[in-house]
Amino acid sequence: MIDTDDYQRVPGLYGAWDFAMLIEEGRSYLIEDGGRTDDGQALFMVFERAAGREGRQHD
């Protein structure tokens, strides 16, 4: 199981089209549902963990 305390939220809500500008090599990400726009497009919350930071694993 992933310890979500190791991740920090990237401010804002993002559409799938935004992921290319958010994702950086060497980082880990969690993506969660963030609702929908007025016209029905899906929005997402993005959480990231810095490169080289080791996550704590739980059984």
N, CA, C and O atoms as CSV, one atom per row, in Angstrom:
chain,resi,resn,atom,element,x,y,z
A,1,MET,N,N,0.841,-1.178,0.000
A,1,MET,CA,C,0.000,0.000,0.000
A,1,MET,C,C,0.891,1.248,0.000
A,1,MET,O,O,1.934,1.271,0.653
A,2,ILE,N,N,0.485,2.252,-0.714
A,2,ILE,CA,C,1.244,3.501,-0.819
A,2,ILE,C,C,0.857,4.420,0.336
A,2,ILE,O,O,-0.324,4.589,0.638
A,3,ASP,N,N,1.867,5.014,0.978
A,3,ASP,CA,C,1.616,5.987,2.035
A,3,ASP,C,C,1.437,7.354,1.385
A,3,ASP,O,O,2.404,7.950,0.911
A,4,THR,N,N,0.228,7.839,1.362
A,4,THR,CA,C,-0.064,9.104,0.687
A,4,THR,C,C,0.520,10.310,1.424
A,4,THR,O,O,0.526,11.411,0.875
A,5,ASP,N,N,1.011,10.130,2.656
A,5,ASP,CA,C,1.656,11.229,3.376
A,5,ASP,C,C,2.949,11.666,2.688
A,5,ASP,O,O,3.434,12.772,2.926
A,6,ASP,N,N,3.508,10.806,1.841
A,6,ASP,CA,C,4.733,11.137,1.121
A,6,ASP,C,C,4.476,12.067,-0.064
A,6,ASP,O,O,5.427,12.555,-0.675
A,7,TYR,N,N,3.231,12.317,-0.395
A,7,TYR,CA,C,2.871,13.109,-1.572
A,7,TYR,C,C,2.325,14.475,-1.161
A,7,TYR,O,O,1.672,14.617,-0.127
A,8,GLN,N,N,2.606,15.474,-1.994
A,8,GLN,CA,C,2.053,16.807,-1.778
A,8,GLN,C,C,1.196,17.170,-2.976
A,8,GLN,O,O,1.532,16.854,-4.118
A,9,ARG,N,N,0.096,17.832,-2.703
A,9,ARG,CA,C,-0.811,18.194,-3.780
A,9,ARG,C,C,-0.240,19.342,-4.613
A,9,ARG,O,O,0.276,20.325,-4.081
A,10,VAL,N,N,-0.346,19.188,-5.912
A,10,VAL,CA,C,-0.021,20.269,-6.837
A,10,VAL,C,C,-1.253,21.164,-6.873
A,10,VAL,O,O,-2.337,20.679,-7.200
A,11,PRO,N,N,-1.132,22.451,-6.550
A,11,PRO,CA,C,-2.311,23.316,-6.492
A,11,PRO,C,C,-3.080,23.347,-7.820
A,11,PRO,O,O,-2.489,23.374,-8.900
A,12,GLY,N,N,-4.396,23.342,-7.708
A,12,GLY,CA,C,-5.247,23.454,-8.889
A,12,GLY,C,C,-5.929,22.152,-9.252
A,12,GLY,O,O,-5.687,21.108,-8.647
A,13,LEU,N,N,-6.788,22.238,-10.255
A,13,LEU,CA,C,-7.444,21.085,-10.862
A,13,LEU,C,C,-7.013,21.049,-12.311
A,13,LEU,O,O,-6.832,22.094,-12.936
A,14,TYR,N,N,-6.845,19.844,-12.856
A,14,TYR,CA,C,-6.268,19.697,-14.186
A,14,TYR,C,C,-7.107,18.772,-15.053
A,14,TYR,O,O,-7.671,17.786,-14.579
A,15,GLY,N,N,-7.174,19.111,-16.326
A,15,GLY,CA,C,-7.758,18.226,-17.318
A,15,GLY,C,C,-6.692,17.261,-17.805
A,15,GLY,O,O,-5.499,17.496,-17.617
A,16,ALA,N,N,-7.127,16.166,-18.436
A,16,ALA,CA,C,-6.168,15.189,-18.956
A,16,ALA,C,C,-5.184,15.835,-19.924
A,16,ALA,O,O,-4.035,15.405,-20.018
A,17,TRP,N,N,-5.622,16.857,-20.640
A,17,TRP,CA,C,-4.767,17.568,-21.605
A,17,TRP,C,C,-3.616,18.310,-20.923
A,17,TRP,O,O,-2.655,18.686,-21.594
A,18,ASP,N,N,-3.688,18.529,-19.615
A,18,ASP,CA,C,-2.644,19.246,-18.872
A,18,ASP,C,C,-1.510,18.344,-18.393
A,18,ASP,O,O,-0.458,18.845,-17.997
A,19,PHE,N,N,-1.701,17.027,-18.421
A,19,PHE,CA,C,-0.712,16.131,-17.822
A,19,PHE,C,C,0.665,16.260,-18.449
A,19,PHE,O,O,1.668,16.143,-17.744
A,20,ALA,N,N,0.745,16.493,-19.731
A,20,ALA,CA,C,2.054,16.580,-20.397
A,20,ALA,C,C,2.918,17.692,-19.805
A,20,ALA,O,O,4.140,17.554,-19.743
A,21,MET,N,N,2.304,18.790,-19.370
A,21,MET,CA,C,3.105,19.887,-18.799
A,21,MET,C,C,3.382,19.685,-17.307
A,21,MET,O,O,4.231,20.378,-16.746
A,22,LEU,N,N,2.691,18.761,-16.662
A,22,LEU,CA,C,2.866,18.533,-15.227
A,22,LEU,C,C,3.876,17.438,-14.904
A,22,LEU,O,O,4.598,17.530,-13.912
A,23,ILE,N,N,3.927,16.421,-15.725
A,23,ILE,CA,C,4.703,15.231,-15.411
A,23,ILE,C,C,6.192,15.483,-15.669
A,23,ILE,O,O,6.585,15.954,-16.736
A,24,GLU,N,N,7.012,15.153,-14.655
A,24,GLU,CA,C,8.464,15.299,-14.760
A,24,GLU,C,C,9.125,13.952,-14.487
A,24,GLU,O,O,8.662,13.172,-13.655
A,25,GLU,N,N,10.195,13.702,-15.192
A,25,GLU,CA,C,10.939,12.467,-15.031
A,25,GLU,C,C,11.459,12.334,-13.603
A,25,GLU,O,O,11.896,13.317,-13.005
A,26,GLY,N,N,11.412,11.125,-13.059
A,26,GLY,CA,C,11.980,10.849,-11.747
A,26,GLY,C,C,11.056,11.135,-10.577
A,26,GLY,O,O,11.456,10.959,-9.427
A,27,ARG,N,N,9.834,11.570,-10.839
A,27,ARG,CA,C,8.868,11.833,-9.768
A,27,ARG,C,C,7.769,10.779,-9.817
A,27,ARG,O,O,7.523,10.166,-10.855
A,28,SER,N,N,7.122,10.582,-8.689
A,28,SER,CA,C,5.966,9.692,-8.615
A,28,SER,C,C,4.719,10.541,-8.451
A,28,SER,O,O,4.754,11.596,-7.816
A,29,TYR,N,N,3.626,10.081,-9.023
A,29,TYR,CA,C,2.379,10.849,-8.998
A,29,TYR,C,C,1.206,9.986,-8.576
A,29,TYR,O,O,1.167,8.783,-8.835
A,30,LEU,N,N,0.256,10.623,-7.923
A,30,LEU,CA,C,-1.062,10.056,-7.662
A,30,LEU,C,C,-2.067,10.981,-8.323
A,30,LEU,O,O,-1.947,12.203,-8.227
A,31,ILE,N,N,-3.046,10.413,-8.987
A,31,ILE,CA,C,-4.075,11.187,-9.676
A,31,ILE,C,C,-5.423,10.779,-9.094
A,31,ILE,O,O,-5.735,9.592,-9.003
A,32,GLU,N,N,-6.225,11.778,-8.699
A,32,GLU,CA,C,-7.547,11.502,-8.136
A,32,GLU,C,C,-8.598,12.342,-8.838
A,32,GLU,O,O,-8.306,13.403,-9.389
A,33,ASP,N,N,-9.815,11.849,-8.809
A,33,ASP,CA,C,-10.948,12.559,-9.399
A,33,ASP,C,C,-11.112,13.916,-8.738
A,33,ASP,O,O,-11.089,14.024,-7.512
A,34,GLY,N,N,-11.276,14.951,-9.552
A,34,GLY,CA,C,-11.451,16.300,-9.024
A,34,GLY,C,C,-12.752,16.940,-9.448
A,34,GLY,O,O,-12.948,18.139,-9.247
A,35,GLY,N,N,-13.654,16.151,-10.039
A,35,GLY,CA,C,-14.953,16.678,-10.462
A,35,GLY,C,C,-15.013,16.891,-11.966
A,35,GLY,O,O,-14.292,16.252,-12.733
A,36,ARG,N,N,-15.896,17.812,-12.374
A,36,ARG,CA,C,-16.100,18.087,-13.796
A,36,ARG,C,C,-16.289,19.577,-14.023
A,36,ARG,O,O,-16.715,20.305,-13.127
A,37,THR,N,N,-15.965,20.024,-15.235
A,37,THR,CA,C,-16.206,21.408,-15.623
A,37,THR,C,C,-17.698,21.579,-15.908
A,37,THR,O,O,-18.450,20.604,-15.920
A,38,ASP,N,N,-18.115,22.808,-16.134
A,38,ASP,CA,C,-19.517,23.065,-16.461
A,38,ASP,C,C,-19.971,22.336,-17.716
A,38,ASP,O,O,-21.145,21.989,-17.849
A,39,ASP,N,N,-19.033,22.104,-18.643
A,39,ASP,CA,C,-19.412,21.403,-19.871
A,39,ASP,C,C,-19.139,19.899,-19.812
A,39,ASP,O,O,-19.214,19.217,-20.834
A,40,GLY,N,N,-18.821,19.377,-18.618
A,40,GLY,CA,C,-18.716,17.934,-18.426
A,40,GLY,C,C,-17.339,17.320,-18.575
A,40,GLY,O,O,-17.204,16.100,-18.472
A,41,GLN,N,N,-16.308,18.122,-18.814
A,41,GLN,CA,C,-14.951,17.581,-18.931
A,41,GLN,C,C,-14.425,17.167,-17.556
A,41,GLN,O,O,-14.600,17.890,-16.575
A,42,ALA,N,N,-13.789,16.016,-17.492
A,42,ALA,CA,C,-13.236,15.507,-16.230
A,42,ALA,C,C,-12.074,16.370,-15.761
A,42,ALA,O,O,-11.252,16.814,-16.563
A,43,LEU,N,N,-12.016,16.602,-14.454
A,43,LEU,CA,C,-10.908,17.316,-13.819
A,43,LEU,C,C,-10.254,16.384,-12.801
A,43,LEU,O,O,-10.900,15.499,-12.240
A,44,PHE,N,N,-8.972,16.600,-12.578
A,44,PHE,CA,C,-8.214,15.732,-11.695
A,44,PHE,C,C,-7.372,16.538,-10.718
A,44,PHE,O,O,-6.901,17.630,-11.033
A,45,MET,N,N,-7.191,15.971,-9.515
A,45,MET,CA,C,-6.240,16.486,-8.539
A,45,MET,C,C,-4.954,15.691,-8.729
A,45,MET,O,O,-4.992,14.477,-8.929
A,46,VAL,N,N,-3.819,16.375,-8.667
A,46,VAL,CA,C,-2.524,15.731,-8.871
A,46,VAL,C,C,-1.712,15.874,-7.594
A,46,VAL,O,O,-1.615,16.960,-7.022
A,47,PHE,N,N,-1.134,14.769,-7.157
A,47,PHE,CA,C,-0.245,14.742,-6.001
A,47,PHE,C,C,1.095,14.219,-6.484
A,47,PHE,O,O,1.142,13.281,-7.279
A,48,GLU,N,N,2.207,14.822,-6.008
A,48,GLU,CA,C,3.526,14.389,-6.460
A,48,GLU,C,C,4.448,14.115,-5.289
A,48,GLU,O,O,4.284,14.647,-4.191
A,49,ARG,N,N,5.428,13.262,-5.567
A,49,ARG,CA,C,6.504,12.977,-4.622
A,49,ARG,C,C,7.810,13.269,-5.346
A,49,ARG,O,O,8.006,12.833,-6.480
A,50,ALA,N,N,8.686,13.991,-4.704
A,50,ALA,CA,C,9.940,14.427,-5.327
A,50,ALA,C,C,10.822,13.237,-5.697
A,50,ALA,O,O,10.731,12.164,-5.102
A,51,ALA,N,N,11.666,13.453,-6.681
A,51,ALA,CA,C,12.614,12.437,-7.129
A,51,ALA,C,C,13.522,12.016,-5.989
A,51,ALA,O,O,13.977,12.851,-5.207
A,52,GLY,N,N,13.787,10.716,-5.895
A,52,GLY,CA,C,14.712,10.206,-4.896
A,52,GLY,C,C,14.138,10.048,-3.505
A,52,GLY,O,O,14.808,9.516,-2.621
A,53,ARG,N,N,12.920,10.497,-3.292
A,53,ARG,CA,C,12.310,10.346,-1.965
A,53,ARG,C,C,11.691,8.970,-1.871
A,53,ARG,O,O,10.831,8.609,-2.673
A,54,GLU,N,N,12.124,8.216,-0.906
A,54,GLU,CA,C,11.644,6.854,-0.773
A,54,GLU,C,C,10.339,6.827,-0.010
A,54,GLU,O,O,10.224,7.407,1.069
A,55,GLY,N,N,9.357,6.150,-0.577
A,55,GLY,CA,C,8.072,6.013,0.085
A,55,GLY,C,C,8.116,4.938,1.148
A,55,GLY,O,O,8.901,3.993,1.065
A,56,ARG,N,N,7.281,5.090,2.128
A,56,ARG,CA,C,7.160,4.078,3.169
A,56,ARG,C,C,6.126,3.065,2.726
A,56,ARG,O,O,5.002,3.428,2.378
A,57,GLN,N,N,6.495,1.816,2.738
A,57,GLN,CA,C,5.588,0.752,2.311
A,57,GLN,C,C,4.902,0.141,3.528
A,57,GLN,O,O,5.516,-0.041,4.579
A,58,HIS,N,N,3.634,-0.168,3.366
A,58,HIS,CA,C,2.861,-0.822,4.421
A,58,HIS,C,C,2.312,-2.123,3.887
A,58,HIS,O,O,2.039,-2.242,2.692
A,59,ASP,N,N,2.148,-3.101,4.763
A,59,ASP,CA,C,1.556,-4.380,4.360
A,59,ASP,C,C,0.063,-4.344,4.502
A,59,ASP,O,O,-0.609,-5.333,4.210
